[in-house]
């Protein structure tokens, strides 16, 4: 608490003054937190002074509040590029980041607990943003962006939390998530220069090589980069009391159909959880308002599936092609209550899976062709955005991008200017896909339903098909994969020893 007060006074966050007539001060409180390493050990104890921003009035104490944060797809794309191009990856965070943001509004705050002043009745007139204020994140982001632009960085128009600087010899990339910053660069000396410049402007904490970011555990070898959420998975199992449960190989039983009405209501609604798995969690989240026993049983099965491979994550190989490819799929009338369809897609950079989605659509479709046209249009928009992002990263691709679909009629309608009685009302989506095909952005290719990789996000699969598709998504257990680097050389040494 003493260190926090000292930091606030050093940055001149406030001045002590009498409260003007007609002004209402906001309160503040202390928040304590234990920061942990990725392995669960204690990093440091932290105390932070938080303003009670929920008492602020819009138009008086604050105006704009929006502040961008980096998209996870952007993070995965940069990591995939770093693996293939052997870039260095480092991480840092900014000490008391929000205190660096200048405050434009006139805001008064009550004195913190145990903070003494010479004159009674004084309050703090805030000169800089403080944690808890509605506009604090926006003011800090503006200050950081202005500083990076002055250092020669270019702010991406595809993701405003991505900053790129390119000179004749090096490329430097910054990913910003509030006060956490990831540095990617092809030269280690340039990374040290960037850290020194940021430390001169803000006080930063150098966290070294990137190992833990946004609950993602990053493990790197000379051959690849692995992303997992092992720590989060184990914490989830511990919170649910299922660390000793029997694991299962799939997150959902085959031929499972969920309904809002068919089944017994679940008695303890507060115990309902939402593990982060794509298709089945997206399906279960539709019944949070009134969960049934079948829904809760499937939730427990998801946790048992996580127990089977808690370290399972994404694998980004270094030896991969510099190209995008995408798969899109749908399950027509999958919901028995609304008859709406589920759509999903996968996007790969080379062999690295960088983006995926599973979603139940908001409208009913008359045919499977209409469903496929809609999901193709959504996937096409995602591909176009990724091409813009790669252009901002100065990594242009050869086009067109192959987009795989298992519906022949949809491919024919999207590639040819035909009009059909059942497709005339979806012409706008067809126009979008057709325009991108003619412009050379995408190329529609046919694929069999059994080989459709996006099928894992749209339907319940049997064990053999589920494991087959999962193996093609470059998903591996990080613990088993890293142990192979030790186990294989160990066997080699043993064989030599036996021969000798």
N, C-alpha and C positions, 0 to 999 in steps of 0.2 A: 504493500500500500504506500509505503514511503517512496519507493522507486517510482510508482505511478504518479504521485503528487509532484515529485521532482521533475519528471518528464513533462508534465502539464505546465509547470512554471517555467521550465527552460524554453519550451516552444511558445510561451506567452499565449496560452490558450484563452486566458481570461484576464480581466482587470476587475478589481474590487471597487464597487460603487454603491451609492444609495439607489434604491429601486425608484424609478421615475413614476410619477402619478399616472394611473391608468394602465400600467403594465402588470402582467401576471407572470411571476417566475415559475419555471418548471422545476420539478424535483430531480434528484439523482440518487443512485445507490451503488454499492460495491458488489461486484460479481467475481467469484473465485472459481478457478479452474485448474485442473492438473493436466498439463500437456504430456502426451505419451509418444514414445517412439513407435515405429512400425512393429517392433518385436514385443510391445506391451510394457517395456520399462519406462520409468518416469523420466521425462526430459527436464521439466521445470515446473515450479509452482507459480501461478500467475494471478494477479489481482488487477481488476480493471474497473475504472469509474465509468458508470453508464448513466447517461441522461435519460430521464423518463419522457422519451419523445412521444409517447402515446397521449400526452396531455397537450401537445402542440396543436395549434389551430391553422388549418390551411388558409393561405392568403394573408396571414399575420406573421406567423413564425416560420413558415416555409412555403415554397411555391412548387418547384419541380423536384422530383425524387428519383427518377429513373437513372440507373447506372448499369452498363452492360458488364457481363462476365463471359469468359471464354466458353464456347460450346465444347462439349465432350468429344464431338466428332472432330473438331479442329485439333484437340489434344491428341486423339488417336492418329490422325493424319500426320501430324508433325512427328510423332514417335515412329510411325512407319517410315517416314522419310529419313529420320535420323538413323534407323536401323540399316536401311539400304545404302545410305550415303556416308555412314560412319561419322556422324556428327557427334560432338560432345554435348552432354545434357547436364545442366546444373540447375540448382534451385536456391532461391533466397526468399525471405519475407521481410517486410518493412516494419520496423519497430514503431508502434503507435501511429499506424498509417493514417488513421482518420484525423489525427491532430495536425497533419500537414495541410489539410484543406482549409482554404480561407472561407470565412462565413460572411455572406452578403447581407443576410437578414439581421435584425436587431433582436437578440434572444438573451433572456436573463435566466439564471439558474440559482437555486438555493445552494448554500455552502455545503460541501461534502461533510460526511460524518467525521468528527474529531478534528476538523480544520478550524483553526482559531484565527481571529482577526482582532486588530486593535480597536476598531470602532464597531459598536453593536449595530445590528440591523442591516449590515451590508449584504449584498448579493454579488454573484459573479456575472459580469457582462461578457458573454462569449465572443471572442474575436476569431476563433478557429472552430472548425467542426469537432464534435465530440461523439464518441460512440453512443448510439441510442437515438441521436437526432434523426429526424426523417430525411434530411438532405445530406447527411454525413457521407454516405457512400458516393453520392453524385459529386460532391465537392472534392473528395479525394481522387476519384477517377479523372476529373478534369485537371487537377494539378499534376497527376502522373502523366497523363496524355500530353499535356503542354510541355512538360519536361522532356519526354521522349522525342517529340517532334522537333524540339530545339536541338537535340543531339543528332539529328539527321535521320531519324526513323520515319517510316511511312506507315500510317494507320490503314489497315485493310478495310475496304468497304464491304467485304463479305462477312467479316467478323471484327467488330470494332475493338475487341480485346486482343487482337493480334497485331503486332508491330514488327516490321521487317526493315532491315538496313543492309544494303548491298553496296560494296565498293569493288574496286578492280580485282581484289584478291579474295575477299571473304564475304560470307553471308551470316547475318546474326538475326535470330528470331526470338521474340519475347511473347510469352503467353501470360496474360494477367487475369487472375481470379481474385478480385478485391485486393488483398495485401500479399498474396502468394504469387510469385513470379517464377516461371520456368524459362531458362536460357538454353537455346540450341544454336550451336555455332560449329564451323569446321576448323576453328583455330582456338586453342586453349588460351593463348595470350590475349586474344580479343575478348574472351569471356572475363578475364581478370580486369581488363580495361573498363568494360561495361560495369562491373561490380564496383570499381573504384569511383566511377562517375556517379553512379546512383548513391553510393555511400556518402559522397561529398554533398549531395543534395538532400538526401534522406538518410537516416540511420538505418542500415540494413543488417540482417542476420544472415551470414553466409552458411547455407546448409550443405554445401558441397555437391557431390554428384546426386542426380535425381534418383530417389528411392521410394518416396511416398508423397502422393499428390492427389487431393480430392478423394481420399479413401482408396486410391489405386496404389498397389504395391508394384513397383517397377524393378525388375531384376534384369541385369544386362550381362551378356557374355560377348566374346568376340564374334560369335555367329548370329546372335539374335537379341531381341528384347521381349520380355514376357511381362504381361500385365495380369494381375489377379487381385482378388479382394479376400484373401485368406483370413486376415485379422477380422474384417467385418463379418465374414461368414461364421467364424468361431464365436464371436461376440453375440451374433444373432441366435446361434444354437444355445449358448449359455443363458441368454435372457429367457428363452423359451423352455429351459430345463431339459433339452434334448441332446446334450453332449454324449450321452450313452445310448442313444437310440440305434435301432437297426437300420442301416442304410438301404436305399433302393436305387435301381439303375435308371429310372425315368421319373420326371417330376409329376406325371399324371398317368393314370391308368388308361389303357386303350378303350375306345368306344365310350368314354365318359361324356355325358351331356348334362349341362347345368341348366337349372330353371329357377325362376323366382318364386314359384309356388309349390312345385312338387318336392316335398321333403319336410322334415320336422325343423322348426325354428331352433337355432342354436341359443342356448340359455345364457352363456356368458359372452356378451358381445364385446366387452372390453379386452378379451384375450385374443381377438382376431388380429392376425398379423399380415404383413404384405412383403414377403421376400422379393428381392429384385430379380425375377426371372421374366422373360419377355412375354411369351404367349399366354402361359397359364396364369401369371399374375395380372396381365391385362384383362383376362377373362374373369378372374376372381374379384377384381376391383369393382366390377359392375354390381356386386351384391353386398357391398359394405354396409348399406343402409339397413338391410334385413338379411343377414347371413343365416343359412340353414346348416344342418349338421353335415350334409355332404360337402358343403363349401369348406367347413372347418377341417374335415377329414383330409381334403385335398391340400389344404394349407400345411397340415402336419406332414403330408407326404412330400411336399416341396422341401421342407426342412430336412427330412430324411434323405432326400436326393442331394441336398447341399452337403450333408454329412458324408455322403459317398465320396465326393471329391471337393473338399473345401478350398483347395488351392487351384482349382481349375480356372483357366483364364485364357487370354488372347496371346497368340504367338506371332511375333513380327520378325520374319527371317531377314537376314542381311542380303542374301542372294535372291532377289526378286526382280521382276520386270517393272519398269516405270510406266504403268498403265492402269486404267480403271476398268472394271467390269461390274455388272449389276444383275440381280435376279429379282423378279417380282412374281407374286403369286396371290391367290385369293381362295376363300372357301365360301361358296355361294350359299346364302340363307342358313348360315351356321347357327345362328341364335334361334332356339325354338320359341322364345317369347315374342321377339320382334321380327324374325325372319330377315334380319339384316346380316350383311356379310362381313367377314374378317379379311383384312388385307395385310400384306407384309412384304418387305423387301430386304435385300442384303446388298451392300456395296463394298467392293474389294479394291484396295490399292495393291496391285500385284497379287500376292498370296495372302495379304494381310486384310482381315476383316475390320473395316473402320466405321461402318454405320449399318444400323438395322432398325427395323420398326415393326410392331404388330399393333393393329388398331381395328376396332369395330367401327364401321362407317355409320354416318348419321342418317342415311336414306336407304330406302328399299330399292333393289334393282330387279328388273324384269327378266334378266338373262345373265348367264355366266359371261357372255361377251361384254355386256355393259360393265360388269364388275371388273373384268380384266382391263378394260379401257381406263377406268378410273384409277386403278392402282398403277397402271403404266404411266399415266399422266403425273401422278405423285412422284414416282421413281424418276421420271424424266426431269422434273423440277429439282430433285435432290442432286442428280448428276450435273445439271447446269450450275447449281450453286457450288459444288465441289470443283468444277472447272474454273469458276471465278476465283475460288480460294487458292487453287494451285497457281493460277496466274498471278495473284498477289504475292505468293511465295516464290515467284520467279521459277516455277517448275512446270512449264507448259507440256501438254501431252499431245501425242498423235491422236487424232480423231478419225473416225467416230468411235464412241464408247460402245462396246457390245452390251446389249440389254436382252436377257434371256427370258422368254415367256413360253408357257406350255399350252397356250390357246391359239390354234391356227386361225380361227375366224377373226380374232382381235388383231393379229399381225397383218392379215389381209386388209382389214378396214383401215388400219393405221398407215399402211404403206400405199394404198391406192385410193383415189378420189371416188369411192363408191358410195351410194346412198341406199340404205336398206330400211325396210319398214320398222324393224326392231332396233335400229341404231340411230335413227334420225334425231332423237331427243338427246343423244350424247355427242353430238357433232362437235361441240366446243372442245371436249377432251381429245377427240380424234384429230381436230385441227392442230392442237398443241403438239401432239406426238408426231403428226405428219410433217409439220413445219420443222421440227428438230431433226427428223429423219432426212428431209430434203436439204437442210442446212449442213448436214454432215456431223451433227453433234452426237447422235446415237445411231446405232444400227440394230434393228430388231432381229433376233435369232430365235429359232425354235429349239425347244428342249423337251425331253420326255418328262412326264410327271414324276417318275421315280427318281430322276436326277435333279429335280428342281430344289435348289438349296434354300429358297425362301419358304418352302413348305413347312419347315420347322417352326415358323412364326405364324402359321395360319390354321393348323389342324393338329389333332391328337394323333400321334404316330405309335406304331408298335415298336418294341425294343430294338429289333434288328435295323429297321429303317431309321429310327431316331439316332442310334449310334453311328450308322453309316453317314448320315447328313452331318452329324456333329464332328466327325473326323475330317470332313471336307471344309469345315469352317475355320481351320487353323486354331482349334481350341485344344489346349493341353493342360495337364496338371503340372503346375510350375515346380512342385517339390519333386515329382518323379522325373521331370525333364532335366532339372539341374543335377539331380543325383546321377543321371546317366553320364554326365561329364566326368564324374569321379569313378563310377562303376566300370565303365568301359576301359579306361587306362589301367585301372586296378586289375582287371582280368588279363590285360595284355602283359603286365609285369609278372603276374602269377604264372602265365604260360612260359615266359622266358626263364623264370626261376625253376620251373619243373624241367625244362629242357636242359638247363645247366646241371 
